[in-house]
Amino acid sequence: MPLYELFCIASHNPVSPANVRQLIQGIATTVHNSGGVVRNLNALGAGLTLPVRMRRHQQYHDRGDHFTLTFDASPPVVTRLNESLRRDPLVVRWMLTRKGDKISTLNPAAVSTILTEQK
């Protein structure tokens, strides 16, 4: 299964972070139910001012909650996830990036730092 990274900007709710929590749980559940594995979740900031005013689902957004999610999943699951993010009114912007599909590209061999004596 390839490794993917999702960068997402969700609409900001100043009262409660429950919307973002619900969005992340939905994405993680979709990945887990399809046999994938969530490796990492990074919260990059809540209520950050967006560089430009963004429009999504007939609403303008000035602030957003940013996070990244790294996961392993099959390509059909990623297609399904992309479609669900497109329809979700909480999502302002997202980007799915394929990080790699082989162990050698994900974890390159370590370079030996021990020098052998030459005789």
Secondary structure as GFF3:
##gff-version 3
##sequence-region A 1 119
A	DSSP	beta_strand	3	11	.	.	.	ID=ss1
A	DSSP	alpha_helix	18	33	.	.	.	ID=ss2
A	DSSP	beta_strand	37	56	.	.	.	ID=ss3
A	DSSP	beta_strand	59	72	.	.	.	ID=ss4
A	DSSP	alpha_helix	75	87	.	.	.	ID=ss5
A	DSSP	beta_strand	91	100	.	.	.	ID=ss6
A	DSSP	alpha_helix	103	106	.	.	.	ID=ss7
###
